Amino acid sequence: MTKKKIAIYRFMSAGCNGCDVQIFECLVPRYKLGDLGVEVVFTPEEANVLAITGSINVKGAEELKMAYRKLKSPKIVIAVGNCAATKGIFSKGYPIVGPPDRIVPVNLYIPGCPPRPQAIVSAIAKALGASLDEKEDYWSTPEGFRGKHKFDAEKCIGCGACAQVCSSDAIEVIDEDGKRLVRINYAQCTFCGFCQDECPTQAIRLTKEYHLSTDDKKMAYIVNEVEMLRCRICSSYYVPSKQIRWAIKRIMEKAAVYRDLRKELEDAMQICPECRRKIVNIRNAKRLLASLAIKTRVS
Amino acid sequence: MPEIVRIGPYKPQLLEPERFELLVENNKIIDVNIELGYVHRGIEDLFTKRTYMQNLALAERICGICSGVHTLCYAQTAEGIMDVEVPDRARYLRCIYMELERLHSHYLWFGVLAHTLHEHEVFLKVMTERERIQDLLEYLTGNRINYLINTIGGVRRDITAKKAERILEVLKDMKNLSDYLLMLLDRDGAFVEKTKEVGILPRSIALDVGAVGPTLRGSGVKSDIRRDDPYAAYGELDFEVVTEDEGDVLARTRVRVRETFESIRIIEQALENLPEGEISVKPGEPLEKEEIGRAEAPRGELIYYIRSNGTNIPERVKVRTPSFANNFALTEMLRGDIVQNARLIIESIDPCFACTDRITIIDVNTERKRGLES
């Protein structure tokens, strides 16, 4: 195994310290951090690697610049955890200046909330070009572990319920060119599993995958694409076609008595809400005018 | 001539940054100034931007060690607002999860103490054994730290017979570990020599400054929210509120180690008497009211206040964490002690920040800096 000397200095600003505890736990012999020639040091002057946990707030920004200046070359910076990658759940916090990469260059991201010690050690080993034999039980994840997401493209109807319940704004719904993209940024996710719980078609699942380290955080996305439906009147795209089919099916299940209404329902649902409102309003306007006419005649 | 000793804010070993300025004369600490804000994230503001459910994940991320009890306390307070009755099984399950958290928190704290006292072997032993609880929590909840197990109206995952078996198996080893730690504190050695009569907090001062949790119990005050204002299933379980009278670092250490035995007892009882039934109920609509909830975190009393305006987004959420309450006790402990003990004393309240080697001493008159060791 390579004996490149790595000295890590840990820096934390605005995070929950969960990741700091994970780095502390990496010192436990079973994770073999020592075998990689890695040690944790206590001043930035002794270190050549900076491990940042947490996002950076107003007070931490200057301190971070100072710590980076003191670092010995080659000045490697690792962002541990999701707050350090993208600000994570604190993205809308008013004192947050930004993720560390707005202040210092970051070489490696280890997403997770928090990343397991296994993920941290394994990512460092990978960056060093060393390999660990991850045979022991604790390298695998238990049943029910909340790791990287997976879409079932067949099942996903593109309704965007996951984006609604997401606790850290990690899920985006983007409509473009007749397609709807449901995009999960797992470097911002808290791995709470609300999306999995709320998905009406069980299309989204948190898998046991936890090795998520990357040197380009733009790659930390999982995307699913669904076709959109055109409005029959104004011919603009307004809803995923799968969602409409799913809704009609649900309505027919619940209201089986009105089976003969199916055709009418399908017709009505292929008109976008905007146009539907216009139609209703025309009718209402006519009714209003008529009643006004009657009133004036009586008086 | 008085000097200013600065500790922090960025120190390497554990936890969060915070700056301490100690005014020192003849190696004795005469005054302390604490500067906070290095971890400020605007959480109370963020609380008012998300729904009650989404806020569970935010509450959890206030602290990465006692994460579970934050969701518990938040959920209990929100349950008051939504007028939900938690099922019996969920109440017992909450006790089990929270006591497991207390165990790993107290062991982590002992690991930090051993690290501070340069007892490397003990440190490695505690941390290695502690990994078993972390593995267990990951197996039970799906995450090592941010379990998100409590939800408004119950808990999210059940404990089956197979899981209960594994818990009992781990607890057996933890009992051995606690026995070993208590043995270290009973015989003469580094743990007793370096902590005895250090950082004394007399009972009357502890009460005056409003210390909480093991810090208060280490000064001989029998105070524990689990007993004084029972929540979850604590009212139906038998446990002792551990106290020690001396009020020094050793007493606080002994309180925490002895508490691990009580935690193990609570989990065993809860598993034995686990009622059958649902693990969660669907919460209703939020009512227009305000609510205060409290719980005993590993570090002491945790308080949540929520004001609701009837929408699904809270209008105001206020959190009082135990470390904040203990900061004032810390000032009292440090005053009058020697500067070499400062780090040990700061760690003895188990703060959500621990300060270490990055200490510089500045001579007030000459502004000359020097390290503590030199």
Interface residues (C-beta under 8 A of the other chain):
Chain A: Y9 R10 F11 M12 S13 A14 G15 C16 N17 G18 C19 D20 V21 Q22 F24 E25 L27 V28 P29 R30 V40 V41 F42 T43 G54 S55 N57 V58 K59 G60 E63 A67 I89 F90 K92 G93 Y94 P95 I96 C113 P114 R116 Y138 T141 P142 E143 G144 F145 R146 V165 C166 S167 S168 T190 F191 C192 G193 F194 L206
Chain B: P9 Y10 K11 P12 Q13 L14 L15 E16 P17 G37 Y38 V39 H40 R41 G42 I43 D45 L46 K49 R50 M53 Q54 N55 L56 A57 L58 E60 R61 I62 C63 G64 I65 S67 L108 G111 L124 M127 T128 E131 Q134 D135 E138 Y139 T141 G142 N143 R144 I145 N146 L148 R157 C352 T356 D357 R358
